[in-house]
Amino acid sequence: MSKYKEAGVDINKGNDFVSLIKPKAKKTNIPGVVGNMGSFGGAFDLKKAGFIDPILISATDGVGTKLKVAIETEIINTIGIDLVAMCVNDLICEGAKPLFFLDYFATSKLKISRSVKIIDGIIEGCKQAECVLLGGKTAEMPDLYNNNDFDLAGFAVGALERGKNLPRRINDNDLLIGLPSTGFHSNGYSLIRKVIKNENLNYESPNPIDKNNTIKDELLIPTKIYQRALAPLISNKVINGLSHITGGGITENLPRILPNQLSFKIDLDLWKLPKFMSWIIEKSEMTEQEALKTFNCGIGMICVVPKNNLKSFSAHLHEIGETFYIIGEVKKNKKNSYQGHLI
């Protein structure tokens, strides 16, 4: 009779892995956590977290084919930050405070030292997002994944008090303020990988824009998590709307929060496209319109801010050392528009 271990799944190794990450995950605890990681489900007490009449908001995502870059370069310690970021940045666009995060990690064969690096990235992401890693699932599936392959998915839950959700009261002439991205974040990597291959380069090649770095250094910069910067502005009602610029770019994501009668007008000359992103766009021969629909183009989050709130918004971001660009306005128009040139 064959044993499960002989089929490629080692339950004892899985238990050892959970024992290793439990104390690490505990360091992300926030008020509201009930019990310990390792039960059949994670428990969270909303009242202990300070909520009176809460609405729960949930989000789930992955990191796309950026994962392949991490696997092929063996730089796997930051991909977990991307995973958390892609979920919690969506949550805060609803006006929610991220509370807890759960991960799904599947691999061909569990290698504990390697797997801990991945979970360490998730834990760091949770710290940046000010939420707890409440639980997760680790699966060995040798017939589905090969060699060092693995997959990651994330699930985040946040909460807000009833009636305090975003977007709210977006009006004509509200300002559109962009917060910079840290590179490509986690979108467009299928195209990026194709461009690099077509240019006869690899991830170890020098960055064609900055020879002091390699291409892998540029591609594996973690996605920025905006929770700490934006949470006070959300709670103080300085912001009326937030748009997380992911797949679909500004063109597809910003209209998701605008009322039907309003549109955006953005001046592309008001910020600079990241240099390596510009190089990828040039080599792919895509148009400016295609670029704005494919990449974040240097803007990771767009805030809708009434002009009367600009002083408060600016003062807060200056105080914490965050860069921002006033990139346009909300307008009474049926057509979204860009002026100036990105490329």
N, C-alpha and C positions, 0 to 999 in steps of 0.2 A: 504493500500500500504506500502511495506517495504521501509525503508530508507537505504542509503549506509552505514551509521554508524552502523545500526542494523545488517548489513551483515558482519561487522568486519573491515570496512575501514573508518578511521576518517580523512577527508580532512583538517579540521581545525588544528588537531594535526600535520599533515604533514607540514602545513604552518608555524606553530610555530617552528617546528624543523629547517626548512630552515632559519628562522629569527635568530635562535640561532647560526647556524654555519656560516652564511655569514661573520660576523666580524672576526671570527677565520680564515676562508679561505683567507680573504683579507690580512692577515699577511704573506701569502706565495707569494704575488705579486712580479713579476720581470718585468724589462723593456720589453714591448711588449704587456702587458695585455690591452685589450680594453673593456670598459664597465664593468658591474657588474654581479656577479653570480645571477641567478634567471631568466635570459632571456631564450628563447627557445634554444639557442646555445651559446657556449663560443667563443669569438673572440680573435685573437692573431695577432699582427702586427710583422711580421718577420723583417721588415726593422728597426723598433724601437728596436728590440732585437739585432741589430748590424749585421745582415746577408745581404750579397750583392747578392749572387747567390746561394740560399739555395736548398738543397734536404731535403725533409721531411722523417723521419724514424718513424715508429709506432710499438708498441708492446702491447700485451694484455695478461693477465694471472690472476690466482687466487692464493689461498694459500693451495689448496688441503685439505686433512683431518686433517691438523693442526688446521683447523677451529673447528673441533669437540672437540679437546683438550681445546681450548679457551672457547667454549660454556659450556662444562661440568665442567670446573673449575671456570667459571665466571671471568676469567682473560682476558678481551677483550680490554684493553687499548693499547696493542702493536701489535695486529694482523694486524692493518692498516699499520704499518711500513713494515711488511712482504709483504703486497699487493703491495705497491709502489716499494719495492726492487725488487720483481720478474719481474716487468716491466722495470724499469729504468736500472737495471744491464744488461738487454738484449740490451737496446738502446745504451749504451756506448760501447758495443762490436762492434757496427757498426761505431764507431767514432763520434756518435752524442752527442750533448749537450741536455739533457732533458729540455723541455720547459714547457709543461703542462700535467696535469694528470686529469682524470675523473674517478669517481668511480660509481659502481652500487651496491646498498645495498638493499637487499630484506629480509623481515622478516614477521613473522606471525602477529605480532601486534607491532606497533611502541610505544616503551617506551622511552620517550625523554631522560631522564638522562642516560639510558643505551646506547642509540644510539649515544649520544654525545661522550661518551668514545671511541666508535669505530671510529668515524670521527676524534677525536683528534689524534688517532694513524696515520690515513692517513695524517693529516696535519703535524705531526712530520716527517713522511716519506718524504713528499714533501720538508720540510725544509732541511733535510739531503741530498736530491737529487738536491737541488737548483732549483726546478721547482715550478710552481704555481698550486694549486688546482683550476682548471678553471670552474669546474661544476661537476654535477653528477646526479644520479637518485636514489630516495628512493621509495620503493614499499612495501605496506602492502598486503600480500596475505595469508589470514588465512586458506584457504583450501589447500594450497600447503606446508606451513611450520607449524610445531607444536610448541606450547609453546614458549620456548626461542630460537628456531632455527633461524638462519639467514644465508644468503649467501653473499659473496663479490666477485666482479670481478673488475679489474682495466684496464685502457686504458691510455697509455702514448704516447706522440708525442714529438719527438726531431728533431733537424735539424743539418746539417753540410754544409759547403761550397762545392760546386760541385768539385769532384776530390779528396776530402780529407777523403774518407771513409776508414774504416778498414774492413778486413785485407789488408795489402799492402806489397809487396816485401818480403815475408817470405822466408828465405834462409836456406840452409844446415848450421848447426852449430849455428844457432840462439839459444839463451838461453830460457829455459822455467822457468819462475819465478812464484811461487805460493803465493797468498795472502791468509792468513788464513780465514776460515769461523768462524762464531760465533755459532758453533754447527751444527745442522741438517739443518738449514735454513728452507726451506718449502718443503722438499722432503723426501719420504720414510715413511711417518707417518702411512700409512695403515699397514705396516709391524711392525713399532715401537709399535703401539697400540696393535697389536696381541701378540707381545712378552711380553709386560707388563701384559696382561691378562693371558697368559700361565704361567707366573711366579707367579701368584696369588698376584700381586701387583696392586696398583691403583695410580692415579696421586698425591694423598696426601702422599703416601709412601715415606720414606726417600730414597734419591738417594743411590743406592747400592755402589756407588764409593765414595761419599762424604756425610756422614750422616748429615752434617750441612745444607744441602739443600734437598728439595723434588724433586720428579721426575718431577712435573709440572714446577718447576723453571728451570730445564734443558731444557724441551721440548718447553717452550715458550720464550726462548731467541730470540729476533727479528733477522731477516735476515740482514746481514751487507749490507749497501749501499756504493758502491765504487766510486761514482761520485767525491767527493772532493779529494780523494787521486789520482785518475787517470786523471782527466780533464787536468791538466797542462802537464802531460806526453803525452797525446794524441795530444794536440795542438802544442807541441814542437817537435812532430814526434820522440819521444824517443821510443815509442812502435809501433811495426808493426802488432800486432794482440792481441785480447783479447778473452778469452773463459770463459763464465759464467758457472760454474759447478753446474748444477741442476739435474733434473731427467735424469738418464743415466750415471751419474758420469763422471769422467775423460774419461773413455773408449769411451763413445758415443759423448761427447761434444767437446773435443779437436780436433778430426779429422775434425769437421765441418769447421774449419778455415784454415786447411792446404791444400796446393796445392796437386794435385793427385800424384805427383812424390815424395812427402816428407811424412815422418811419425814422430812419437815421440818416444823418448827413455827416460824413467823416472826411477829414482832411488828412491824406496820407503823408503829407510833408511834415507832420507834427511829431513824428518819431522816426527812428532809423531801424530798418530791417537788420537783424543780426547778420553778420558778415558770412558765416558759414551757411546759414539758411539761404542767403542771397546767391551763394555759389551753387547750392543744390538746385534752386529755382532756375538759374541760368543754364546749367547743364541739362536739366530736364526739358528745356525749351518750352515751358508752360507760360501762358500769358499771365498778366497781372491779376486778371479776374479769376483765373484758375488757382493762382497762388493764394488768394484771399479766401478761397473755398476749400483749400487743402491743408494749409498750415496756420498756426496762430499768428504768424508774421510778427512775432516779437511782443504780442499783447496776450497775456494769459488770462486776464479777467477785466471785464469792463463794468464800471460802476456808473449808475445813473444817479446824478446828484443835482438837486435843485440849486439854482444859482445862489440863493440865499444861504445855502449850507456850505458853499465852497470854502469859506474861511475856516469853519470847524473841520472840514475834511482835510484841508491842507495842513492845518496846525497839527492834527493828529499824526499824519503820515510823516511830516517833517520831524516831529518829536521822536518817532521810532526809526527814523532813517530809511524810510521806504520811498523809492522813486515812483513818480506817476506822471502821466501826460494827459493834458486836456486835448482830446482828439476829435471832438465834434459835438453835435447837438441833436436832440430829438426835435423833429419838425412835423408840422401838419402837412403831410404829403403822402400820396399813395405809393410813392416809389422811393426805395432806399437808394442812396447815392454816395459816391466817393468823388473827391476832388484831389488834385495833386497826383503825385506819382510815388509808388512804393518802391519800384525797381529802377 
